[in-house]
Amino acid sequence: MSEAFGITISKPPSCVVIDKSFLDGVSSAQLQFYVQNGWTFAMPEVLMYEHFRKRDDRRIANIFKLHSIEKHVFQLPGIGEMFRMEGKTLKPAITTLRAKTIEFIIPKETIGRMFQA
């Protein structure tokens, strides 16, 4: 077992760094299947920014997908934060910084708009 950004990694591929292409290509059911098989997901800070900066149907759908597994998704620190920590501690950021847990609070009006005919 090893640890990266405070996330315990027991066996490959137990921790997967996700990107927009992965989220676009996977369903919520598939994500839940991966979680049931022990996978944990790490999301770069820039991906969070990209999904909350603009609103469109695809980004909102991705947020709902992540919401279904939010207890198994961690937000990785940004590159600037990593560089600052490495300069301060003279150690790799992967050993000194911790990923943040994520909680999606989705307003009910958003859900209504997504499922209207």
ChimeraX attribute file (.defattr): number of C-alpha atoms within 10 A of each C-alpha:
attribute: neighborCount
match mode: 1-to-1
recipient: residues
	/A:1	6
	/A:2	9
	/A:3	12
	/A:4	16
	/A:5	18
	/A:6	15
	/A:7	17
	/A:8	13
	/A:9	17
	/A:10	13
	/A:11	11
	/A:12	9
	/A:13	12
	/A:14	15
	/A:15	20
	/A:16	14
	/A:17	14
	/A:18	14
	/A:19	14
	/A:20	15
	/A:21	8
	/A:22	11
	/A:23	18
	/A:24	13
	/A:25	9
	/A:26	12
	/A:27	15
	/A:28	17
	/A:29	12
	/A:30	12
	/A:31	20
	/A:32	16
	/A:33	13
	/A:34	16
	/A:35	17
	/A:36	11
	/A:37	10
	/A:38	15
	/A:39	20
	/A:40	23
	/A:41	23
	/A:42	20
	/A:43	20
	/A:44	17
	/A:45	16
	/A:46	14
	/A:47	15
	/A:48	15
	/A:49	10
	/A:50	12
	/A:51	17
	/A:52	12
	/A:53	9
	/A:54	9
	/A:55	10
	/A:56	9
	/A:57	10
	/A:58	13
	/A:59	18
	/A:60	18
	/A:61	17
	/A:62	19
	/A:63	18
	/A:64	17
	/A:65	20
	/A:66	22
	/A:67	18
	/A:68	15
	/A:69	21
	/A:70	17
	/A:71	15
	/A:72	19
	/A:73	25
	/A:74	24
	/A:75	20
	/A:76	24
	/A:77	19
	/A:78	11
	/A:79	13
	/A:80	9
	/A:81	12
	/A:82	17
	/A:83	13
	/A:84	12
	/A:85	17
	/A:86	17
	/A:87	12
	/A:88	10
	/A:89	10
	/A:90	11
	/A:91	11
	/A:92	13
	/A:93	21
	/A:94	18
	/A:95	12
	/A:96	15
	/A:97	17
	/A:98	17
	/A:99	19
	/A:100	17
	/A:101	13
	/A:102	16
	/A:103	13
	/A:104	12
	/A:105	7
	/A:106	12
	/A:107	8
	/A:108	8
	/A:109	8
	/A:110	10
	/A:111	12
	/A:112	9
	/A:113	10
	/A:114	12
	/A:115	7
	/A:116	6
	/A:117	4
